[in-house]
Amino acid sequence: MGNLQRGAGRQALIGRSQEQAALLQALDRAGRGHGGVLLVVGEAGIGKTRLVESVLSGQRVPVLRAPSRETQLASPYAPLSALLRAQVSRSPASFDHLPFREQLLPLLPELRLHVPHGGSTPAGFLDAVCGAVRCLTDDGPVVLLLEDLQWADHATLDLLPSLAEWLADRPALLIGTYRREEMPRGHRLRHARQALKRADALQEISVDALTPPDAAELIAHTLGQPVSAALAAQLFGRTEGVPLFIEELALALQAGERLASGPDGCLDLIAPGTVELPWTLREAIVLGLDRLPAGARVAAEVAAVLGHAFDANMLLDLLQDDAAFDALSEGGLIAERHGGASFRHALIRDAVYAGIPWARRRTLHRQVAAHLEAARAAPGITAEHWLAGHEPERARAALLAAAETSCRLHAYHDAAEAAGRALELWPTGVDEARRLDVLDQLGQCAQACGLLSEAGRAWREAAQARRDAGDLQGAAAAQHRLAGALELQGLWEGALEARRVAADAFAACEAWAAAAEERLAIGSTLRAAGRNTAALAVLARALDDARRARRADLEARILGQEGNARARSGQVEQGLRVGREGVSLAVAGGHTSATVETLHRLADTLEHAGDYLAARSTYADAFDLCGASGPAAFACRACVTVPLYQNGVWDRAMTECRTVLTSSDAPVVPRAVAGAMLGTLLAHRGQPARARPYLLEARSVAQQLGLAAVHLRALWGLALAADAAGQPQIATERIRDLLDVWDGVEDHYHILFPLRWASSVAAAHPGADAELQRITHVLSRAADLNGGPVAFSALAHALGELAWLGGHPEAASRQFETAVRLLRDTGTPFEEASTRLRAGQVLAALGLRAPATEHLVAAHHTARTLNAARLTQQAAGALDALGEHVARRGTRTLLGSADLGLTRRQVEVLRRLAQGHSDKAIAAELRLSPRTVEMHVSRLLASLDSRSRTEAVVKATELGLLAASVPR
């Protein structure tokens, strides 16, 4: 026991003055209300926890602690729930008045909260967690200590950037420790670190090996007397300056009576050269463990099965021997602290565990699993013990419970892992219906978190199994989802086949609408690929299905695709007739999404007929269908502004919006639609101040009348306006509002366009990782319901942002390319340009200059054509970073003014205004009429979002528009 009696000596902190100072500085900042996240990194045994505990012991600040467990299946948010439980123990009423408090039920069931109406939602859950975390500081400064983050669950690690944002203005410091050597490529903590770094919120202290002088001092402190230079050098050479190794090796030599004092009073090896020193830290630890009494060794083995940190009462219950427990505690092998117990170091636990005989290890794991199950512990932990105890049936049940728990917490990556492992243990022919439900759960969770290959495997297996069981409708639904997963991976032929099988299965069980949607998707893909004969054959069957289902919206969309396919195959007149029939049907029924699609297909049909003028004026057909006057005409005009916007006919859309808004006869609902659309367009064009009044009024009306689509559009417009005004925090808040509204409605169309844009904003905004996860989940659900190329393209775009944020640029590039391909022939230019911008930026980061430039030039051209100010600015900036200046590529505007849509003449007028010239003087100098100059000034004020000439000049100066000469 000699090596276990020096607990006090082992707590020395030597050679860490710089690290201590950095930690104290972070604590001081937090105490003054500038909190955040501080990571402490170093290899195992280097002294991370000792450093933190040593500094915290000298501070008068409460510390809430939460370790992470080394398991293959971590419980979602386990460290976070431990922190919140510690707060409840400290202050039982902490969360009593918390908004959305009931959303914490899945995380803290012991609070006995009521089940929230409608269940827990991702938005409500995150709001509740945010509120709870911020409540931790209500009684003053606090430190939150998360140890061993390399073992933490996916959900906790994904939340770290948000925690940094939530604590930024609070007197709280979250300290996380992790091992550098246990951070493989793709680890979620790498993702979290990158997000913190981008947000300029990464505080990190690296704890490195001791220097030889510091190591010698630690050896002397550990042994209680000085050591010879030769012994210090030997131990340093063997341990490489790792403090725990130094201590264990020194104590093992002392306990083995291999050291003696020399004439100078310094300890040295007895008979140097004859003593074999342990080569590894584990060997050094084992030397000490070998000297434990038998009872203490047995107790240590039980503790090791429980893990590095464990419930002391559970260990006592399992041992039923207080003396053995006391021997471990008194000897310093384990320590009781903060309401629990743990091994002095995780490596000591590992050494004990490795020495347990195999059969005994299985028995101990079974005992622990049974105890945990009786105590209703986290099912993921219980499952690990049943697995280690070779009890697959009981492990499977616990894994299924773990998957359900993770889903309730919206921790989809953790849920997919648990469901996948449960399926691996499923015996053939047992409870097949339940197995199929778990396969569905695995597919949904895997797709929601971007594990597309895993999702595809799950859907494929589910489809086959349901077909074998005679469940045709279930098999069809699984095939539909499989097609979506394949499209997201760019596996087009496989997706077509999956949709064909799904359509036949839906038709076989007379689910005609679903069959029509699948055949419509097939026909659209074939038409876009130039396989028009095959497309027409499929679309004919789709039309029959839609008419059987009495779905006019589907019928209209199919007619639009059929007309376009006929025109492309040479049947122009027939194609135009069928296409116009589709437009008429869509507009008459007020089917917004169908109107968008059929109008675009008709315009494309006219282009193939060579009638370009007619193609440009196609939308007049829709207004003719609206009628000349009356409330219905206003409603129709407002409705058609949506397809005008999405098809890129922005000027006409703005004209129609103003027609509705300026008429005193226009009803309130069309006015709200027109206001939301006009505000959105003004925000896109860099005029946030002019956009906001329209958007705020539209939002107010939408809230009063329950107009979900208008509410979503208005919130997107407000987010666009905030982004255009350089207010990213407000933009992110509006995105959160948009997600909250979507949670309460059934919509899978209007949300697609805002969330594609929002995913890029969230990926770029510090601390918005949680929002990006929510966006991806929402788009996954919307794509599953919608099934169209625009929906899957939006999801692919968000998955690209998720991959980029996670440090996987190659995967991000593939997703963005898939998103671009899915938009082919959809007639959504802003969405395509937005995705091509991100594709180009990622390709540039990968060093692929040529394809990056191609994407960026296309994005810039489209943005300029639309006069989308912010998008133009971003594309121009990305090209400039590649050395591809926009002016050299033949644009009509200066590079500095491209994002604002200013012509050369307008810049000339602006510069003369800055010089103090009057309109008359400018007119004479530029050989213009004063009326023309006045018109240019008016447009300048609108483009610069300014209320006066002085304000416009100030903004132009800030943007650098007045510095460069005008190109001739």
N, C-alpha and C positions, 0 to 999 in steps of 0.2 A: 504493500500500500504506500510505499515511500513516495512513488511518483504521483500519488493522488492527494498529497497532503499540503500542497503549496498553492492553494487557490488564490491567496492574496498576492503572492509573488507573480503569478501569471497575469495579473491584471495591469502590469506596468505598461505605460504608453511611452515608447522611446523612439526618437527620430521622426516625430510627426508634427513638428512645430508649424510648418507651412500649411499642412492639411487642417490642423486645428484652427489656425487663423482664418482660413477660407470658410470653414464651417461656422465659426463664430460671427463672421461678417454676414453670412446668409441669415443666421438667426437674428442678428441685429436689424437687418432690412425687414425681415418678416415681422419683428416686434413693432416696427414703425408703420405697419400696414401695407408692406410691399411683399406679400407672400409669393408662393410658387412651388416649384418642384426642384429638388436638388438630388442628383444621382451620385452615389458613391460606388466606384468601380475598382475592382482588383481581383486577382486570382484567389482561389480557395486558400484559406489560412493566412492571408496577407494582413488581416487585422482591420477589416472594414467596420464590423460591428463594434469592436473594441474602441476604435476611434470615435464612432458616433456616441456610444454609451459614455465614454470618458468625458466628452464635451458636454453632453446633456446632463450628466450628473452634477455639473457645476452651475446649471441654469435653474432658475425658479420658474419653470414653465411646465404645464402638464404635457405628458407624452402618451399618445395612444398608439399601441403597437399591433402589428398584424404580420405574421410570417407567411410565407408561401410554402406549400408542400411539394416535395419531389415525387410527383406521381405522373403516370402517363395520361391520366384524365383529371385535370384540375376542375374544381367546382367554380362555376362562373361567379365573378365578383366576390370570391371568398375573402380576400384581404379587405375589400371595402366593407363587407358586412361585419367583419371582425372589428373594424374601426368604429362603425356605427353602434355595434353592441357595447363596445367599451365606453362610448359616449353615454348610452342609456344607463349603464351602470354608474357612471359618474354623475349624471344629471337625468333622472328618470323622465322628467317632463320636457326634455329637449325638443322633441318633434311634435308636441301636442297641437301646436298652432301652425304647423307647416302646410302650405298649399299643396294639393295633390298628395297629401300624406298617405291616403289609401293605396296609392300606386306602389308604395314600398312593401306591400303585403308579400309578394314573392320573395323579396330579399330578407325581410324580417318578420316571419310569420308569428313570432312570439309576441308581437305588439297587439295581436288580436284585433286587427283592423277589419273594417267591412270591405267586402269585395267591391272594387270600383264598378260603377255602372258602365256596362259595355266591356268590362275586363280591362286589364292593363294594356296600355298602348306604348309603343316606343317613345313617342313624344312625352306623354305623361310620366312615364317611368324616368326618363332623363331629367325632366323638370324636377321631379321629386328628389332624385339623387343629388342634383345640383343644390336644391334648397337644403337638404340634409347635411351635405358637406359644408356649406356656408354656415349652417347652424353650429357647427363644431367650434366656431370662434365667438359665439355669443357671450361667453363668460370671460373673454380675453384671449391673449395669445395661446397658441397650442402647436405642438409638433406632432405630425403623423408619420410614423415610422413603418415602412413596408420593407421587410427583409427578403432577400433572395428572389428578386423579381424575375430572374432567369427561369424560375419555376411557376410563375404566375399564369393564370388563365388568360385566354385571348381577350375576353371582354374587359378585364381589368387593365390590361396593357393598352388596348384601344382607347380606354378612357383617360389615360395619363395626360395627353395634351389638353383635354377639356378640364381636367382637374387643375392644371396650371393656370388656365384662363379663369376658372371660378375663384381661385385663391389669390389672383394677382393683386386685388385691392383689399385683402383680408390679412389679419395678423396671424397667419398660419404658414408653416413650412412643412411640406411633404418631403420626407427624406426616403429615398429608395436605394437599396444596395443590390448589386448584382455581380456575378462572376463574369469576367471578360472571356474566359476560355469556354464558357457554355452559351455562346451567342452565335450559333451557326447562321449561314446565309438564309434569309427568309424569316428569321425569328421575329415575332411581333414586337419585341422590345426595340429592335433596330428601327422598325417603322415608327414607333413612338418617339425615339430619339431624334429621328429626322424631322418629324413634325414639330417637336419642341425647338429644334435648331432653326427651322424656317420661321418660327414665331418669335425668334430671339428670346426664348424662354428656357433654353437649356443651360442649367447650372450643373456642372459636373466636377467632382473631385476624384482624381486618380490616385489610388494608394498603391505604391510600388514597393519593391523589395528594399530591405534595409541596406545601408552601406556597411562595409566591414567594421568601422568603429562603432556604429550603432548596434550591430549584431553582437560585438564583443560586450558592450554594455548590457544588452538584454541577457546574454548568457550568464554574466556575473550576477545580475539581479535575480535570475531564475534560480541559480544554485546557492545564492546567499553569500558568496565570497568571490574575489577576483580569480580569473583564469589565466593561464599562460598564453602568450601570443601564439604559440604553436597550436594549442587546443582551439583557440578562437578561430584561427585560420582553417583548421581541419573542419570544424563544424560549419563555418561559413561556406566553405567549398562544397560540402555535402548538401547543405540546405538551400544554397543560393539566396540567402537572406530572407527566407519566408519565416516570419515570426513563430507561427504555430509549430513548424518543423523544428526550428531552433529549440523551442521550449521542450517539446516532447523528446527530442533526441538527447538534450542535456539531462533531463530528468530520468530518462531510461538508463543512461550511463551511470548516473548517481545511484539510482535504485539498485542497479546491478553491481554496485561496489567496484566500478571500473575506473573510478577517479580517486586521486590522492593529492594531498597538499605537498608542494615542493618546498625547498629551503626558503624560497622567497615568499611563502605563504599563498602562492597561486596554485589553483587546481590544475592537474594535468592527468593524462591517461596513464594508468599503470602499465608499464612495459609497452610504450608506444610501438606500433607496428604489429603487435600481436592481437590487438582487439579489433574485431570486425565491426565496423559501423554500419547501421542500417542504411540502405540505399534510397529508400523512399519514406515519405511521411507516414504511409500506412504501416510500414514495417516498424517504424519508431513507436507508433501508437500501440501496435500489437505487443511490443515488448512490455509496455506498461499493463496492458489488459491481462497478460499471462499471469500477472502476480495478484490478480483479484481473487478473493475467497470464492469458493464454489457458489455459495448462495448469492453473492453480489453479481457473479458472472451470469447466473440464470436470470436475475432481475434485469441486468443490462440487456440481455437478449430480448426479453419481452418488450422493454422500452424501445429497442432498436426496431422491432416490428411495427410499433406504433408510429415511428417516424422521428425526425430530428426534434420537432416540437410536438407536445402532446398534452393531454389533460392529465394532471397529476392524480386526480381522483380515479380516473379510469385505470391508470397503472396500478394503483393500490388495490382496486377491485379485482384486477386480473391476478395480481401477485398473492393477495390475501396473506401478506407477510410484511408487516410494518418494518421489521428489522432489516430486511433486504433492501427495502426502499430507502431507509435511513442510511444504509451503508453506501448506496450510490450517491446520495445527497451529501453526506458528510465527507466522502472521499473526493468530491469535486468532479465526479464524472458527469453528473447532471446537476442542474441548478433550478430551483424553484424561483420563478419570478413572474410578476405581473399577472397573477391568477392562473398560471400554467407552469409547465416544466419543459425543459429542453436539455439536450446534450450540450456540453460546453462548446462543441463545434460539430457541424454536420459531418466532417470527415471522421470524427471519433465514432459517430453513429454508424457510418458506412463500414468502418473497420469491424465493429462489433457484429453488424448484420452479416458481413461476408463470412464470419466464422461460425455462423449457426448451421448445424447439420441440416441437410435438405429436408428430411422427413419431419424433424422438429419445426423447421421453418413453416412448413405447410400447416401443421397442427396449430401453431401460434397464430397464423393468419386467419384460420377458421374461427378460433376463439375471439379474436379481435373483431372480425366481421360480424359475428353473432352479437357481440356486445354493442357494436355501433348500430346495428339494425334495431336492436331493442331500444336504444336511446334515440332513435329516429335522427341519426346523424346525416350529413350530406350524402346522398346516394352515390355520388361519384367516388367518394373515399371508400364507402362500403364495398362498392363494386371492385375496386382495386384489391382489397383484401380477399374477397371471394375468389378472384382470379388467381391471386398468389396461392390461395389454399386449394386450388384445383377443384373448384365447385362451379362449373360453367353455368348450370341452370340458375343458381342463385345470383351469380354475377350478371347474367343476362337480365334478370328482373331489376336488379339495381341499376344497370346501365340504361334501361328503358325509363326508369324513374329519373335518372340524371338527365336524359335527353328532354323529357317533359319539363323538368325544372329549368333547364337552359332556355328552352323556347319561351317559357313564361317570363324569363328575364331578357328576352330578345337577344340572347347571346348565341347567334346562329352557328358560328364556327364551332363553339364548344358543343352545341346540340348535334351538329353533323358528326363530330368525332364520336360522341357517345352512341348515337344511333348506328353508325357504321360498325363499331365494335360489337354492339349487341347483335347485329345481323350476322357477323362472322361466327358467333356462338350458336346461332339458331339451328336446331336439329331438323333434319329433313322430315317433312310431313307433319310437323307439330304446329298447331294453331296458325294455319296458313293465312287466315283472314287478318289476324293481328300482324303477321309478318309483312303483309302487303301494305297495311297502314303505315308501318314503320319505314318501308321503302319510300312511300310518298313523302313522309316527314323528312327523310334523309335528302330526297331530291329537292324539296322546297328550301330546306335550310342551306344545303350546299350551293344552290343557285343564288340565294340571298347574300351569301358571303363570298361569291366569286369562284367557288370550287366547281367549275363547269364540267370538267371531265367526270368528277364524282357524281354530279347531278345527272349527267347523261347515262352513266352506268346504272344508277338507281331507277331512272324512268324506263330504260330498256328492259331491265329485269322485271319491273313491276308490270309493264305492258304484257310481256310474255306470260307471266304467272297469272294475271287476271284473264287473259285469253284462254289459258289452259283450264281455268276454273269456270269458264263460261260467262264471265262478267265482261260482256262486250263494251258496254258504256264506260266502265272503269278502264278497260284496255285502251279505248279510244282517247280518253282524257290523258292517260299516261303517254300515249304516242304524240299527242298535241304538245305536251310539255317537253318531250324528248326532242321534237322538231325545234322548239325554241332554244333549247340548250345547244343543239347542233349549229343552228344559225349564228349563235353568239360566238361559236368557235370557228366560223367561216367554213363549215362542212356542208356546202350547199346541196350536193346530190343526196347525201344522207338525210338532210332535212326534208327535201322533196319527197323522198320515199316514206319518211315517217308521217308526213302530212297525208300522203295518199292512203296509207294504211288507216290512219285516224279517220279520214273522211268516209272510207268504206265501212268502218266499224260504226261510226255515228249513224250512217244511213241505214245500216242493218237493224239498228234499234230505234229507227224513226226519229232520231234527234236531228231534224232537217236543218235547223238554223246552224247548228255546230258543223254539220257536214258541209253546208254552203260556205261557211267561213274558211274551212280548211281548203276546199277546192278553189275558192277565190284567191287564197294565198298562193296556191300552186300556180294558178293561171297567171297571176301577177308576176311571179318569178320567171315563168317560162316566157312571157311576153317581153320582159326586160332583157332576157337573154337572147331575144331574136327568134325564139322557137314558137312562131305565131300559130302554126297549124295545130301543134300540140296544145297550145294555150286555149285556142278556140274550142277544142274538144272538151277540155276540162271545164271551161267556163259555161258551156252549154249544160253540163250536168249540174254545175253550181246554181245556174238560174232556175232549173227545175226544183232544186232543193229549197231555194229561197222562196219561191212561190208557194210551195207546199207549207213552208213555215209562216207564210203571210208576213214576211219581213220586207217592207218597202225599202228600208235603208240598204239592206243587203242587195236587193234587186237593182237599185240604182247604181251601187258601186260595181256590181258585176257588168251591168250594161256599159258603164264607162270603160271598163277594161276590155270588154268585147269590141266596142266601137274602135278603140285605139288599136287593138290587135288586127282588126279587119283592115283598117287604113294602112297599117304597116305592111300588110300582106298584099296590098294593091286594090282592095275593095273600098276605095275612098268614099264614094257617095253613100254606100251602105253604112260604112263606119261612122260618118258624120251624123246620119239619121239616128243610129243607135246611141251614139254619144249624147246627142241633144235630148233624146228620150230619157237617158239617165240623169242628166242635169235637171230636167223638168221635174222628174219624180223626187229627186233629193230636195230641191228648193221648195216644192209644194208641200212636202211633209215636214219641213223645218229640221231636216237631219243635217246638222252642222258638219260633222266629219265626212259624211257622204257627199255633201256639197263641195267641200274642199277637194276631195279626190276626183269627183266627176268633172269639175271645172278644169282641173289640171289635165286630165286625160283628154278632154275635148280640145284644149289648146294645143296639146301635143299632136292630136289627130290633124288639126288644121295645118300645123307646121309640116307634117308629112305630106299633106296635100299641096304644099308649096304656097299656101295662102297665109303669108306671115302677118299681113295687116289684120286679117280676120283673127289670127291667133292672138294678137295683142289686144284685140277688142272683144275677146270671147266673153269677158265678164259682163258685157252689156246684156248678153242673153239672160243672165240671172236677174238683172234689174227689170228687164221687160216682164219677166215672170212675176216680179214683186207687185206689179200694178202701179197705177199712177198716183194714187193718193189714199188717205185713210190710215187708221191705226195699223192695219195689217201691212201696209206698204212700209211704214217706219220700222216695224218689227223685222220685215224682210231685209230692208237695207242694213239695219244694224247687224243682223245675222250674217249677211254676206261679207261684211268687213272682216270676219274671221278668216274665211278662205282667201280673201284678197291679201290679208297680212301674211298668211302662211305660205302662199304661193309667190310672195315677193312683190306684189303689186301695191307697194306701200303708199305711193302718192294718191292713187285712186281710193284706197282705204281711208286715208285721212280726209279726202274730200267728202266721202259718204258719211263719215263720222260727224263732220261739221254740218252737213246738211240736216242730219237728225238733231244735233244739239242746238242749232240756231232756229229750229222751228218750234213755235209755241204750241203746236198741235201734237207734237211727239209725246207718246205715253212715257211713263216713268221707267219702265223696264228697258225699252229700246234706248232711252237716254243713258241708262246705266251701262248698257253694253257698249254704246258708242263712246262714252266717257272713258271706260276702261281701255278700249282699244286705242283711242286717240292719245291718252296718257302714256300707254305703253310705247307707241310709236315715237312720241316726243322724247321719251326717256332714251330709247334706242338712238335717237338722232342728237343726243348730247344736250338736251334742253330740260334738265330736271325741274327747274323752277316753274316752267310753264306746264310741265306734266303733272305735278303734284296736285293742284286743285281738282283736275278731272279725276284723278285716281282716288283721292280721298272721298270725293262725293260718290263715286261709283262704289267704293267699299262700304260707305255708310248705307246706301240704298240696298246693296247686296245683303248686308247683315240684317237689315230690317225685314226684307222680303224673302230671305232664305235662298238667294240666287247663288248657288255654290260655284258655278262656272265663272260668273262675273266676279265673285269674291276672290277666287284663285287668280284670275287675270289681273285684278286690281293690285293684289299683293305682289304679284310678279313685277308689275309696273313700278310699284314703290321700291322694290328691291333694285330694279334697273336704275331708277332715278338716284337712289343712294349711291350705287356703284359709280354712276356717271359723275356724281358730285364729290367723289373721293371720300365716301363715308362707308368703308367696308364693314364696320361693326354694325351699323344700322342695316346694311344690305343683308348681313347674316341673320339679324333679328327678324327681318321680314321673311326670309327663307324659312326660319323656324315657324313663324306664324302660318305660312303657306302649308307647311307640313302638318301643323296642328289642325288646320281647317280640313285638309284632305282626310285626316284620320276619321272625321265624322261624316263623310259623304261617300257615296258610291260613284267614283269617277275613274275612268281608265283612259281618257282621251285628253282632256284639257290640261292635265297635270304633266303630260309628256314634255311639252315645249319649255315650260318654266324649269323643270327639274334637270333637263339636259344642261341648260345654262347654269343652274344653281350648283350642279356637281363640280363644275370648274371653279366657281367662286369659292365653294367650300374647300376644295383642294388647295386653293391659293391662300385662304385666310387662316392665320394662326389660330389654333384651338378649335377649328370647326370639323375635326375628324368625326365626332359623333354625328354631326349633321350629314356628312358624306355617307356614313354607314346607313343612316335613316333614308337618305335619298335613294341609295342603291336598293334597299329593301322595298321601298315604295314602287320604284320602277320595275323591280322583279315581279311584284304582284300585278302591276298594271300591264306588263308585257304578257303575263300569263292570261289575263282576262282579255286583252286586246288582240294579241296574236299577230299584229301587222308589222311590216318592216320598220315603220317609224318608231313603234314602241320598242322593238328589240334593238334598234339602233340607239335609242336613248339609253337603254340599259347597258349596251356595250360601251357607250361613251362614259357612263358613270363607273363601270368596271375598269375602264382604262384609267380614270382618275384615281380609283382605289389602288390599282397596281402601281401607278406612278408614285403615289403617296407612300406606298409600302416599299419603295426602293427597287421595283422590278420594271425598269424602262422597256425591256424587250417585250414583256407581257403587255405593258401599257400600249406600246406601238401596235401590237397585233389587234388589241381591242379597238383602238381608234380606227385602224384600217377596216376592220369589220363594220364599225359604225358607219363609215363613209360608204362602203359598198352597199349596205342595207338601204341607204337613202337614194340610191340610184333610181332615177325616174319617179321619185315621190314628189318632186316640185316643192321642196322646202329649202330654199336657198340659204336662209339665215342659219338654219340648223346645220346644213352641210358645211357652210363656211366656218361655223364655230368649231365643228369637229375637225375640219382640215387644219385649222389654226393649231389645235392641240396636237394633231398628228405630226404637223411640221415641227413644232417645238420639241416634241419627244425625239423625232428622228434627228434633229439638230444636236440634241444632247448626246445621242448615240454616235455622232460624227458622220452621219449619212447626209451629206450636204445636198446632193442633187435631188433626191426625193423630198427632202425637207423643203427646199426652195420651191419645188413644184407645188406642194400643198400650200405653202404660205402665199405664193403669188396668186393662186386660185382663190384663197380666202380673202386676200386683200382686194382683188378685183370685184368679187361678189359684194363685199362690205361697202366698197366705194359706190357700186351700182345702187345698192340699197340706201346709201348715205347713212349707214349704221356707224355712228361716230366712234364709240368705244371699241368695237370690233375692228374698225379700220386702223385705229391707233395701235391696237395690240399687234395686228398683222404687220403694220409698217415697222413697229419696234422690233419684232422678231426677224424681219428681213434685214433691217439695219444691223442687227447683231451678227448676221451672217456676212455683212459687207455688201448686201444686195440692196442698194439704195432705191427707193421707190421711184424717184424722179428719173432714174436711168431706164426704167421699164415703161416709159411712155404714158404715165398717168397725167391727168390734166391739172393736178394740184401740186403744191409744194409739199415736201415730206413733212414739214412742221405743221402744215394746216390740213393734211389729208384726213386726220381723224375728225375734223370739224366740218368737212365738206366745203371749204372755202375755195373759190376759184382764184386764178391769178389776179383778175381785175379787183376782186373784193379785197385781196391782200394789199394791192396797190392803194386802194382807198383807205384801208385801215392804217397803213403807214403814214399817209398824209394827215389823217386825223390825229395821229400821235404827235405829228409835228405842229399841230395847232391850226391847220388850214381850215377855212370855212368850206361849206358845200360849193359855193360859187367858185372859190379858188381851185378846188379839186376838179370841178367840172371843166374849167378853162385849161388846166394843166393836162388833163387826160383826154380833152376833147370830147366831153360827154355833156349831156344836158343836166342841169341841176336836179330835175325830177329823177333821172337815172341814178345820180349820186345818192339821192335820198332813199331810193329803193335799195341800193347796195348797203347803205348804212343800216336800214331796217333789218335786212337779212343778216348783217354782221351781228347786230344786237341779239337776234334770235339764236344764231349759231353759237355765240359765246355765252348765251344764257345770262345776258346783262340787261339792266334796266336803264343804263345811261351810257353815253359815249365814253365818259371817264372810266367807268367800271370796265367797259370793253377793252380799252387801251391797257388798263392795269392787267387784266387777264391775258391779253395778247403778249404783254411783256413777260409775264411769268411763264408762258408757254414757249417763249423764244421765237414767236412769229415775226417780231420786228427786227431781229438781229441779222438774218440772212438777206442777201440781195435777191431781187426777183429774177428768176431765170428768163432769159430772152428766147 
